[in-house]
Amino acid sequence: MDLYETRGGRLDAITEEAEHQELLSRGSSTMDPHSVVPDRGRRATRDVTTLQRFSVDTNESLRFEPCEDSPSPTGAEDGDDDDDVFKEEGTEQKILTTRNRLQGKVAEMENFAGHLEEIFLTVEENFGRKEQNLEQHYNDVLQTLSQRYDERAAGLEEEKKSKLEALYNQLLACGQALDASKELIEAAQEVHRSRDKRLFLKTVMPTMKRIKEFAKDEVDLTLSTRLEFDTPLADLSDVKTMMDSINVVPAPSAPVINPQMPNSATQTSLRVCWSLFSDDTVEYYELYYRPVLEDTPVDSTCAPQVSKVKVKETHCTVTDLLPDAQYELWVTATNTTGISPASEKALYMTVPSPPVIKQRECSSCPEAAMLRWESGNTNPVDSYTVDLSEVGTDGTESGVTESIVAVPTCQCLIQLQTGRRYLISVRAVNIGGPSDRSDVITVSTTGTFFRLVEDTAHPCLSLSEDGFTMFYGDEELPISAMALDDRTFNRCVAVLGDLIPVRGRHYWEVEVDDGTEFRIGVAYEDTERSSYLGANATSWCMRHIVTPSRHKYEFLHNGWSPDLRITVNPVRIGVALDYEMGTLSFFNVDLEQHLHTFNGHFQNYVQPCFSLDNPGALTVHNSIEAPQYTFI
């Protein structure tokens, strides 16, 4: 089957599975929401996500705790219209998360298929080069052997010719000797048969003389040449050299550097792997690397210095690197024949620097905590991991550490248990692995905890360093000196507290001097900054007015207040917010006296709000356990 057909079929199957999962998820109406989704009609400024948590015990294996065991972030009863809205939006959020995860898997498989294509092409190229090289050697050897055969055959023909000529000459000499001997024998026989004595004496002496002369010439009866042919060893050294060259190791082909594997780095090191998809022999590899800097000029005259490491294996750990940095790497292979071409360059990343938790922007309540941090990394971070462990009553840390993984943004809403203390830290994660932990902060779930948000404060207000006290001075600032923006109150000298995105019960207290006029309560995050607290439909507050005759108190919402009179001036005021019951109550803490309760339904999450109508100071006390009389 063709590689492209295989990859296309698998990827189409994955896409169909993703669409099928999305249809199934949309058809489900019983899924519990796992994410805190802001109500409709509210300006979305924070993306809060609650993720799956897992616990790691020092003596136990991993155990997973599904998020549906956590308290519902809405706090609404089953069957409520709002709860249906949250479930629907929570389901859509899970569909989006599942789809993104599947899309990520598809992208990973596409990358892997592309990597296989590169391997396939490399094997084809190596085979073609090897086949061509072998064929060339084969032709050279055949040509050389043919030349040696022709030379040897010509030598044998010459030797044959010389032997035959020598034998022929010797044969002629023998024939002549035989003819002469035959003639003498016949002459002697004729003399012997002669009857005439006088003729016999006349011819016998010359005949004997001829016989003596013939006897003096000895006939050589040995062969003038050897019957065997000379067979000297042929000089095939050059053929042997060529035959040996077939087994000579060619220069290696280019290695293929592998993409970075997860958890393959630290802040100062990278583990790099590569492959050689051929049978080439390699004596050693050379790994080159250099940092990738964003401000490097195009002409590369000031390019970072290239470093090199020599290793024998197909992996290497590079050390002494910069944290949160990208590195460009490539590798070559070397043997006795030569050096291979360089591999394609790959980008690796060291792990990020630890995040920095923004304590002034962290808030908590008896059921959860909102944690915010900043990355501080120039390179992108894939996700964050929040680690938390419980602190016992004796101050010792628990051996169990829970982790919330794959947090996509620099904030996270963590579901916690009431009346506990936790140690919380954050780690940044990229392809190289997790960073070191941030500085640990302590979070208590005894009561609601928040700070005043300086970005929302009127220019005439100043906040204490701890973020719990606001001051309104006697000097009026000119309008030109007031730095105003969309979040800053510009008419009412007010400030908001941190958003508490948990639909549960919240309680805090406010302390203010007798002669200070103030407004305290709650407001939506998008409440009008050019309006007074309590004068619109997006804020609820208790107002204190000092008159020459008495202290006057109003409980304002949308400009309307019931006709109430408070005889004892409260110095410390308790504020109790109950999302489930839809109530906002005010109490005189010193007398444990109920002052007033707003009844309604808070469509969106609200923020504590505070205002001073004349110079003075106001202090917020939070992280306090709510008294029993507040939520009866």
C-alpha positions as CSV (number, residue, x, y, z in Angstrom):
1,M,0.0,0.0,0.0
2,D,1.3,3.4,-0.8
3,L,2.5,5.5,2.1
4,Y,0.4,8.5,1.2
5,E,-2.7,6.3,1.0
6,T,-2.0,4.8,4.4
7,R,-1.5,8.2,6.0
8,G,-4.5,9.7,4.4
9,G,-6.8,6.8,5.4
10,R,-5.6,7.0,9.1
11,L,-6.0,10.7,9.3
12,D,-9.5,10.6,7.7
13,A,-10.5,8.0,10.2
14,I,-9.2,10.1,13.1
15,T,-11.1,13.2,11.8
16,E,-14.3,11.1,11.5
17,E,-13.8,9.8,15.0
18,A,-13.4,13.4,16.3
19,E,-16.6,14.5,14.5
20,H,-18.4,11.5,16.0
21,Q,-17.2,12.3,19.5
22,E,-18.4,15.9,19.0
23,L,-21.9,14.7,18.0
24,L,-22.1,12.3,21.0
25,S,-21.0,15.1,23.4
26,R,-23.6,17.5,22.0
27,G,-26.3,14.9,22.4
28,S,-25.4,14.4,26.1
29,S,-27.5,16.4,28.5
30,T,-26.4,14.9,31.8
31,M,-22.7,15.9,31.8
32,D,-21.6,17.9,34.8
33,P,-19.7,21.1,34.0
34,H,-16.0,21.1,35.0
35,S,-15.3,24.6,34.1
36,V,-16.4,27.9,35.7
37,V,-18.1,29.6,32.8
38,P,-19.0,33.3,33.2
39,D,-22.7,34.1,32.9
40,R,-24.0,35.7,29.7
41,G,-24.4,39.5,29.7
42,R,-21.1,40.0,31.5
43,R,-17.9,41.4,30.1
44,A,-15.5,38.4,29.9
45,T,-12.1,39.5,31.2
46,R,-10.9,36.3,32.8
47,D,-10.9,32.8,31.4
48,V,-11.2,30.4,34.4
49,T,-10.7,26.7,33.9
50,T,-11.0,23.9,36.4
51,L,-9.1,20.8,35.2
52,Q,-8.8,17.2,36.3
53,R,-6.6,16.6,39.3
54,F,-4.5,13.7,40.3
55,S,-2.8,12.8,43.5
56,V,0.7,11.5,44.0
57,D,1.4,9.8,47.3
58,T,4.9,8.9,48.3
59,N,3.9,5.4,49.2
60,E,1.2,4.8,46.6
61,S,0.8,4.8,42.9
62,L,-1.1,7.5,40.9
63,R,-4.8,7.7,41.6
64,F,-7.1,9.9,39.6
65,E,-9.9,12.0,41.1
66,P,-12.5,13.0,38.5
67,C,-13.6,16.6,38.7
68,E,-17.3,15.7,39.1
69,D,-16.6,14.8,42.7
70,S,-15.7,18.5,43.3
71,P,-18.4,20.9,44.5
72,S,-20.4,22.4,41.7
73,P,-19.0,25.8,40.8
74,T,-22.5,27.2,40.3
75,G,-24.0,26.1,43.5
76,A,-27.4,25.9,41.8
77,E,-30.0,23.1,42.3
78,D,-30.7,20.5,39.7
79,G,-33.5,21.6,37.4
80,D,-32.8,25.3,37.8
81,D,-32.8,27.2,34.5
82,D,-29.4,28.7,35.3
83,D,-28.0,25.3,36.1
84,D,-29.1,24.1,32.7
85,V,-27.3,27.1,31.1
86,F,-24.1,26.2,33.0
87,K,-24.4,22.5,32.0
88,E,-24.9,23.4,28.4
89,E,-22.0,25.8,28.4
90,G,-19.9,23.3,30.4
91,T,-20.7,20.6,27.8
92,E,-19.7,22.9,25.0
93,Q,-16.4,23.6,26.8
94,K,-15.7,19.9,27.1
95,I,-16.6,19.4,23.4
96,L,-14.2,22.2,22.5
97,T,-11.5,20.6,24.7
98,T,-12.0,17.1,23.2
99,R,-11.9,18.5,19.7
100,N,-8.7,20.4,20.4
101,R,-7.1,17.3,21.9
102,L,-8.1,15.2,18.8
103,Q,-6.9,18.0,16.5
104,G,-3.6,17.9,18.4
105,K,-3.4,14.1,17.9
106,V,-4.1,14.6,14.2
107,A,-1.3,17.1,13.9
108,E,1.1,14.8,15.8
109,M,0.2,11.9,13.4
110,E,0.7,14.2,10.4
111,N,4.1,15.1,11.7
112,F,4.9,11.5,12.2
113,A,3.8,10.6,8.7
114,G,6.0,13.4,7.3
115,H,8.9,12.0,9.3
116,L,8.2,8.5,7.8
117,E,8.2,10.1,4.3
118,E,11.6,11.5,5.0
119,I,12.8,8.1,6.1
120,F,11.3,6.4,3.1
121,L,13.0,8.8,0.7
122,T,16.3,8.4,2.5
123,V,16.2,4.6,2.2
124,E,15.3,4.9,-1.5
125,E,18.2,7.3,-2.1
126,N,20.7,5.1,-0.1
127,F,19.6,2.0,-2.1
128,G,20.0,3.7,-5.5
129,R,23.4,5.0,-4.6
130,K,24.5,1.5,-3.3
131,E,23.1,-0.2,-6.4
132,Q,24.9,2.2,-8.7
133,N,28.2,1.8,-6.8
134,L,28.0,-2.0,-6.9
135,E,27.2,-2.1,-10.6
136,Q,30.2,0.2,-11.4
137,H,32.5,-2.0,-9.4
138,Y,31.1,-5.1,-11.2
139,N,31.7,-3.6,-14.7
140,D,35.3,-2.5,-13.7
141,V,36.1,-6.0,-12.5
142,L,34.7,-7.7,-15.7
143,Q,36.6,-5.3,-17.9
144,T,39.9,-5.9,-16.1
145,L,39.5,-9.7,-16.1
146,S,38.7,-9.5,-19.9
147,Q,42.0,-7.7,-20.5
148,R,43.9,-10.2,-18.4
149,Y,42.3,-13.1,-20.4
150,D,43.2,-11.6,-23.7
151,E,46.8,-11.0,-22.6
152,R,47.1,-14.5,-21.3
153,A,45.6,-16.1,-24.4
154,A,48.0,-14.2,-26.7
155,G,51.0,-15.4,-24.6
156,L,49.9,-19.0,-24.8
157,E,49.5,-18.7,-28.6
158,E,53.1,-17.4,-29.0
159,E,54.5,-20.2,-26.8
160,K,52.5,-22.8,-28.9
161,K,53.9,-21.4,-32.1
162,S,57.6,-21.5,-30.9
163,K,57.2,-25.1,-29.6
164,L,55.7,-26.3,-32.9
165,E,58.5,-24.7,-35.0
166,A,61.2,-26.2,-32.8
167,L,59.7,-29.7,-33.1
168,Y,59.2,-29.3,-36.8
169,N,62.9,-28.4,-37.3
170,Q,64.0,-31.3,-35.2
171,L,61.7,-33.6,-37.2
172,L,63.3,-32.5,-40.4
173,A,66.8,-33.2,-39.1
174,C,65.8,-36.7,-38.0
175,G,64.4,-37.3,-41.5
176,Q,67.5,-36.3,-43.2
177,A,69.6,-38.5,-40.9
178,L,67.3,-41.5,-41.6
179,D,67.6,-40.9,-45.4
180,A,71.4,-40.8,-45.2
181,S,71.5,-43.9,-43.1
182,K,69.2,-45.7,-45.5
183,E,71.3,-44.8,-48.5
184,L,74.5,-46.0,-46.8
185,I,72.9,-49.3,-45.8
186,E,71.7,-49.9,-49.4
187,A,75.2,-49.0,-50.7
188,A,76.8,-51.5,-48.3
189,Q,74.4,-54.2,-49.3
190,E,75.2,-53.7,-52.9
191,V,78.9,-54.0,-52.2
192,H,78.3,-57.1,-50.2
193,R,76.3,-58.8,-52.9
194,S,78.9,-58.0,-55.7
195,R,80.5,-61.2,-57.2
196,D,83.3,-59.3,-58.9
197,K,86.2,-59.1,-56.5
198,R,88.0,-56.5,-58.4
199,L,84.9,-54.2,-58.3
200,F,84.3,-55.1,-54.6
201,L,87.8,-53.9,-53.7
202,K,87.4,-50.8,-55.7
203,T,84.0,-49.7,-54.0
204,V,84.4,-51.1,-50.5
205,M,86.9,-48.5,-49.3
206,P,85.0,-45.4,-50.3
207,T,81.8,-46.9,-48.8
208,M,83.6,-47.6,-45.4
209,K,85.0,-44.1,-45.5
210,R,81.5,-42.7,-46.0
211,I,80.2,-44.9,-43.1
212,K,83.0,-43.6,-40.8
213,E,82.1,-40.0,-41.7
214,F,78.4,-40.6,-41.1
215,A,79.2,-42.3,-37.8
216,K,81.2,-39.3,-36.7
217,D,78.0,-37.0,-36.8
218,E,75.9,-37.8,-33.7
219,V,72.2,-37.3,-34.1
220,D,70.6,-35.3,-31.2
221,L,67.6,-37.4,-30.1
222,T,66.4,-35.2,-27.2
223,L,63.4,-33.0,-27.7
224,S,64.3,-29.4,-28.5
225,T,61.3,-28.1,-26.4
226,R,59.3,-29.1,-23.4
227,L,55.9,-30.5,-23.9
228,E,54.5,-28.6,-21.0
229,F,53.4,-24.9,-21.3
230,D,54.6,-22.2,-18.9
231,T,51.7,-21.2,-16.6
232,P,53.0,-18.3,-14.6
233,L,50.5,-16.8,-12.1
234,A,48.6,-13.9,-13.6
235,D,49.1,-10.5,-12.0
236,L,45.6,-9.9,-10.7
237,S,46.6,-7.5,-8.0
238,D,44.6,-4.7,-9.5
239,V,41.6,-7.0,-9.8
240,K,42.0,-7.9,-6.1
241,T,42.2,-4.2,-5.3
242,M,39.0,-3.6,-7.1
243,M,37.3,-6.6,-5.5
244,D,38.4,-5.3,-2.1
245,S,37.1,-1.9,-2.9
246,I,33.6,-3.3,-3.2
247,N,33.7,-3.9,0.6
248,V,35.3,-0.5,1.4
249,V,32.9,1.6,3.6
250,P,31.5,4.5,1.7
251,A,31.0,7.9,3.3
252,P,27.8,7.9,5.5
253,S,24.6,9.3,4.3
254,A,23.1,12.3,6.1
255,P,21.7,11.4,9.6
256,V,18.1,12.3,10.4
257,I,17.8,14.3,13.7
258,N,14.6,13.4,15.7
259,P,12.1,15.9,16.8
260,Q,12.3,16.8,20.5
261,M,10.7,14.3,22.8
262,P,8.6,15.4,25.8
263,N,10.5,15.7,29.1
264,S,13.8,15.6,27.3
265,A,15.3,18.8,28.8
266,T,16.1,20.7,31.9
267,Q,16.7,24.3,32.4
268,T,20.4,23.9,31.3
269,S,20.5,20.7,29.2
270,L,18.9,19.0,26.2
271,R,18.8,15.3,25.3
272,V,19.1,15.0,21.5
273,C,18.5,11.8,19.5
274,W,19.0,11.1,15.8
275,S,19.0,8.1,13.4
276,L,21.0,6.8,10.5
277,F,18.6,5.0,8.1
278,S,21.2,3.1,6.1
279,D,23.8,0.4,6.6
280,D,26.7,2.8,6.5
281,T,29.5,2.3,9.1
282,V,30.0,5.3,11.3
283,E,33.0,5.9,13.6
284,Y,31.6,8.9,15.4
285,Y,29.0,11.7,15.1
286,E,29.4,15.5,15.6
287,L,26.5,17.4,17.0
288,Y,26.4,21.1,16.3
289,Y,24.1,23.6,18.2
290,R,23.6,27.3,18.8
291,P,20.9,29.4,20.5
292,V,18.2,31.0,18.4
293,L,18.0,34.7,19.3
294,E,15.1,36.8,18.2
295,D,17.2,40.0,17.7
296,T,19.9,38.3,15.5
297,P,20.5,40.4,12.3
298,V,19.6,38.9,9.0
299,D,23.1,39.1,7.7
300,S,24.2,36.8,10.6
301,T,27.3,38.9,11.2
302,C,26.6,38.7,14.9
303,A,25.2,35.2,14.8
304,P,25.6,33.1,18.0
305,Q,28.7,30.9,18.2
306,V,28.2,27.3,17.0
307,S,29.3,24.7,19.6
308,K,30.1,21.1,18.8
309,V,30.0,17.8,20.6
310,K,31.7,14.6,19.4
311,V,30.0,11.3,20.3
312,K,29.9,7.7,19.2
313,E,26.2,7.0,20.0
314,T,23.1,8.3,18.2
315,H,22.2,10.4,21.2
316,C,23.8,13.1,23.3
317,T,23.0,15.3,26.3
318,V,24.1,18.9,25.8
319,T,24.7,20.8,29.0
320,D,25.5,24.4,30.1
321,L,22.6,25.9,28.1
322,L,20.4,28.9,28.8
323,P,16.9,28.3,30.4
324,D,13.8,29.0,28.4
325,A,15.8,29.2,25.2
326,Q,15.4,27.7,21.7
327,Y,18.4,25.9,20.2
328,E,19.1,25.0,16.6
329,L,20.8,21.6,16.2
330,W,22.2,19.5,13.4
331,V,24.4,16.4,13.2
332,T,27.0,14.8,10.8
333,A,28.4,11.2,10.6
334,T,32.0,10.4,10.0
335,N,34.0,7.2,9.0
336,T,37.4,6.5,7.4
337,T,36.0,7.4,4.0
338,G,34.7,10.8,4.8
339,I,32.0,13.0,6.4
340,S,28.3,12.8,5.6
341,P,26.1,15.7,4.6
342,A,24.6,17.6,7.6
343,S,21.2,16.6,8.7
344,E,18.3,19.0,8.5
345,K,18.3,21.5,11.4
346,A,15.9,20.9,14.3
347,L,14.7,23.2,17.1
348,Y,14.9,22.1,20.7
349,M,13.8,24.0,23.8
350,T,15.1,24.0,27.3
351,V,12.4,24.0,30.0
352,P,10.9,27.4,31.1
353,S,11.9,29.5,34.0
354,P,9.7,29.1,37.1
355,P,6.5,31.2,37.1
356,V,6.0,34.0,39.6
357,I,2.8,33.8,41.6
358,K,1.0,37.2,41.9
359,Q,0.0,37.1,45.5
360,R,-1.8,40.4,45.4
361,E,-4.2,39.1,42.7
362,C,-4.9,35.7,44.4
363,S,-8.2,35.2,46.2
364,S,-9.9,32.4,48.0
365,C,-13.1,31.3,49.8
366,P,-14.1,28.3,51.9
367,E,-14.6,26.2,48.7
368,A,-12.0,27.3,46.3
369,A,-9.0,29.6,45.5
370,M,-8.3,31.7,42.4
371,L,-4.6,31.6,41.7
372,R,-2.9,34.0,39.3
373,W,0.7,34.1,38.1
374,E,3.0,35.5,35.4
375,S,5.2,33.4,33.2
376,G,8.2,35.6,32.7
377,N,9.3,33.5,29.7
378,T,10.0,35.0,26.3
379,N,9.3,31.7,24.5
380,P,5.8,30.2,24.5
381,V,4.8,27.9,27.3
382,D,2.5,24.9,26.4
383,S,0.7,24.7,29.8
384,Y,1.1,25.1,33.5
385,T,0.9,22.6,36.4
386,V,-0.4,23.7,39.8
387,D,0.9,21.6,42.8
388,L,-0.8,21.8,46.2
389,S,-0.4,19.9,49.4
390,E,-2.3,20.2,52.7
391,V,-0.8,21.6,55.9
392,G,-1.9,19.8,59.0
393,T,-3.0,21.4,62.3
394,D,0.5,20.9,63.7
395,G,2.0,22.8,60.8
396,T,3.6,19.8,59.0
397,E,3.1,19.3,55.3
398,S,1.1,16.3,54.1
399,G,3.0,13.7,52.1
400,V,0.3,13.8,49.4
401,T,0.7,16.3,46.6
402,E,-2.1,16.9,44.2
403,S,-1.5,18.4,40.8
404,I,-3.7,20.2,38.4
405,V,-2.2,19.7,34.9
406,A,-2.6,21.3,31.5
407,V,-3.7,24.7,32.7
408,P,-3.7,26.8,29.5
409,T,-3.5,30.3,31.0
410,C,-1.8,32.1,33.8
411,Q,-4.7,31.6,36.2
412,C,-6.6,28.7,37.7
413,L,-9.6,28.2,39.9
414,I,-8.8,25.3,42.4
415,Q,-11.6,23.5,44.2
416,L,-10.5,23.0,47.9
417,Q,-12.0,21.7,51.2
418,T,-13.3,24.1,53.8
419,G,-11.3,25.1,56.8
420,R,-7.9,23.8,55.5
421,R,-4.5,25.3,54.8
422,Y,-2.6,24.5,51.6
423,L,0.8,25.1,50.2
424,I,0.6,25.9,46.5
425,S,3.2,26.3,43.7
426,V,3.2,26.5,40.0
427,R,5.4,25.0,37.2
428,A,5.5,26.0,33.6
429,V,5.6,23.2,31.0
430,N,6.8,23.1,27.4
431,I,8.0,20.3,25.1
432,G,11.2,20.0,27.0
433,G,9.5,19.3,30.3
434,P,8.3,21.1,33.5
435,S,10.2,24.0,35.1
436,D,11.2,24.2,38.7
437,R,8.5,25.1,41.1
438,S,7.6,28.7,41.8
439,D,7.9,30.1,45.3
440,V,5.3,28.5,47.5
441,I,2.4,30.5,48.9
442,T,0.0,29.5,51.7
443,V,-3.8,29.5,51.0
444,S,-6.4,29.2,53.8
445,T,-10.0,28.3,53.2
446,T,-11.2,29.5,56.6
447,G,-13.1,32.3,54.9
448,T,-13.2,34.6,51.9
449,F,-9.9,36.3,51.1
450,F,-9.3,39.1,48.6
451,R,-7.4,42.3,48.1
452,L,-8.4,45.7,46.7
453,V,-7.7,46.0,43.0
454,E,-5.6,49.1,42.5
455,D,-6.4,49.3,38.8
456,T,-10.1,50.2,39.6
457,A,-9.3,52.8,42.4
458,H,-10.3,56.4,41.9
459,P,-7.2,58.6,41.5
460,C,-7.9,60.3,44.8
461,L,-7.7,57.0,46.6
462,S,-4.5,55.5,47.9
463,L,-4.1,51.8,49.0
464,S,-2.0,50.3,51.7
465,E,0.9,48.0,50.8
466,D,-1.0,44.9,51.9
467,G,-4.1,45.9,49.8
468,F,-6.6,45.9,52.7
469,T,-6.9,49.6,53.6
470,M,-8.0,52.6,51.4
471,F,-7.3,56.2,52.2
472,Y,-9.0,59.4,51.0
473,G,-6.9,62.5,51.6
474,D,-8.0,66.1,52.2
475,E,-6.3,67.5,49.1
476,E,-8.3,67.4,46.0
477,L,-6.4,66.5,42.8
478,P,-6.8,68.6,39.7
479,I,-8.6,66.8,36.9
480,S,-5.4,67.1,34.7
481,A,-3.5,65.0,37.3
482,M,-6.0,62.2,37.3
483,A,-5.0,59.2,35.2
484,L,-8.3,57.7,34.2
485,D,-9.1,54.6,32.1
486,D,-12.0,52.3,31.4
487,R,-11.5,50.3,34.7
488,T,-11.0,53.4,37.0
489,F,-13.9,55.0,38.9
490,N,-14.0,58.6,37.8
491,R,-17.0,60.0,39.7
492,C,-17.5,57.9,42.8
493,V,-14.3,57.7,45.0
494,A,-14.5,53.9,45.0
495,V,-12.5,50.8,44.4
496,L,-13.4,47.1,43.8
497,G,-12.1,44.0,45.4
498,D,-10.9,40.9,43.6
499,L,-13.5,38.9,41.7
500,I,-14.7,35.8,43.6
501,P,-15.8,33.3,40.8
502,V,-17.4,30.7,43.1
503,R,-21.1,30.6,43.7
504,G,-21.1,29.8,47.3
505,R,-21.1,31.7,50.6
506,H,-18.7,34.6,51.2
507,Y,-18.2,36.8,54.3
508,W,-15.9,39.7,55.1
509,E,-15.9,42.6,57.5
510,V,-15.3,46.4,57.1
511,E,-14.0,48.8,59.8
512,V,-14.4,52.5,59.4
513,D,-14.4,55.6,61.7
514,D,-17.6,57.2,62.9
515,G,-17.1,60.5,61.1
516,T,-16.4,58.9,57.7
517,E,-19.1,58.7,55.0
518,F,-18.8,55.5,53.0
519,R,-20.5,53.0,50.8
520,I,-19.8,49.2,51.0
521,G,-21.4,46.3,49.2
522,V,-21.0,44.4,45.9
523,A,-21.1,45.3,42.2
524,Y,-20.7,43.6,38.9
525,E,-17.3,43.9,37.3
526,D,-18.8,46.0,34.5
527,T,-20.6,48.4,36.7
528,E,-20.6,52.0,35.4
529,R,-17.4,53.8,36.5
530,S,-19.1,57.2,36.1
531,S,-22.0,56.3,38.5
532,Y,-22.2,56.2,42.3
533,L,-22.4,52.8,44.0
534,G,-26.0,51.9,44.6
535,A,-27.3,54.4,42.1
536,N,-27.6,51.8,39.3
537,A,-28.9,48.2,38.7
538,T,-25.4,46.7,38.8
539,S,-24.5,47.5,42.4
540,W,-25.9,47.0,45.9
541,C,-24.5,48.9,48.9
542,M,-24.9,50.2,52.4
543,R,-24.4,54.0,52.6
544,H,-23.4,56.0,55.7
545,I,-24.1,59.7,55.8
546,V,-23.1,62.0,58.7
547,T,-25.7,64.8,59.3
548,P,-25.6,67.5,62.1
549,S,-28.3,65.6,64.0
550,R,-27.6,62.0,63.4
551,H,-25.9,59.2,61.5
552,K,-28.0,58.2,58.5
553,Y,-27.8,54.8,56.8
554,E,-29.2,53.8,53.4
555,F,-29.3,50.5,51.6
556,L,-29.2,51.4,47.9
557,H,-29.8,49.4,44.8
558,N,-30.8,51.1,41.5
559,G,-31.2,54.4,43.4
560,W,-33.8,53.1,45.7
561,S,-33.5,52.5,49.5
562,P,-36.0,51.2,52.1
563,D,-37.0,53.5,54.9
564,L,-34.8,52.1,57.8
565,R,-33.3,53.7,60.8
566,I,-30.3,52.3,62.8
567,T,-30.0,53.6,66.3
568,V,-26.5,52.2,67.1
569,N,-23.7,53.4,64.9
570,P,-21.8,50.2,63.7
571,V,-18.1,50.6,63.7
572,R,-17.3,47.1,62.3
573,I,-19.8,45.9,59.6
574,G,-20.1,42.3,58.4
575,V,-21.1,41.6,54.8
576,A,-22.5,38.1,54.0
577,L,-23.0,37.1,50.3
578,D,-25.0,34.0,49.5
579,Y,-25.2,33.2,45.8
580,E,-27.5,30.1,46.3
581,M,-30.1,32.1,48.3
582,G,-29.5,35.3,46.3
583,T,-29.0,37.4,49.4
584,L,-26.6,40.2,50.5
585,S,-26.8,40.9,54.2
586,F,-25.2,43.5,56.5
587,F,-24.5,43.1,60.2
588,N,-23.3,45.1,63.2
589,V,-20.5,42.8,64.2
590,D,-20.0,44.1,67.7
591,L,-23.7,43.6,68.6
592,E,-24.3,40.6,66.3
593,Q,-27.2,42.6,64.9
594,H,-28.7,42.2,61.5
595,L,-29.1,45.5,59.6
596,H,-30.5,44.7,56.2
597,T,-30.7,42.0,53.5
598,F,-31.0,42.5,49.7
599,N,-33.0,39.6,48.2
600,G,-32.6,38.9,44.5
601,H,-30.7,36.8,42.0
602,F,-27.1,37.7,41.0
603,Q,-27.0,36.9,37.3
604,N,-23.2,37.3,37.1
605,Y,-20.4,37.1,39.6
606,V,-20.0,40.2,41.8
607,Q,-17.0,41.9,43.3
608,P,-16.8,43.6,46.7
609,C,-17.0,47.4,46.3
610,F,-16.0,50.2,48.7
611,S,-16.4,54.0,48.5
612,L,-15.5,57.0,50.7
613,D,-17.6,60.1,50.3
614,N,-15.4,62.3,52.5
615,P,-11.7,62.1,53.6
616,G,-11.0,59.2,55.8
617,A,-9.9,55.5,55.9
618,L,-11.6,52.2,55.4
619,T,-10.1,48.8,56.3
620,V,-11.2,45.4,55.0
621,H,-10.9,42.3,57.2
622,N,-11.2,39.0,55.4
623,S,-10.2,35.3,55.6
624,I,-12.6,35.3,58.6
625,E,-14.9,32.4,59.4
626,A,-18.5,33.5,59.0
627,P,-20.3,33.8,62.3
628,Q,-23.2,31.3,62.8
629,Y,-25.8,34.1,62.8
630,T,-24.9,35.4,59.3
631,F,-26.3,32.5,57.2
632,I,-29.4,31.3,59.1
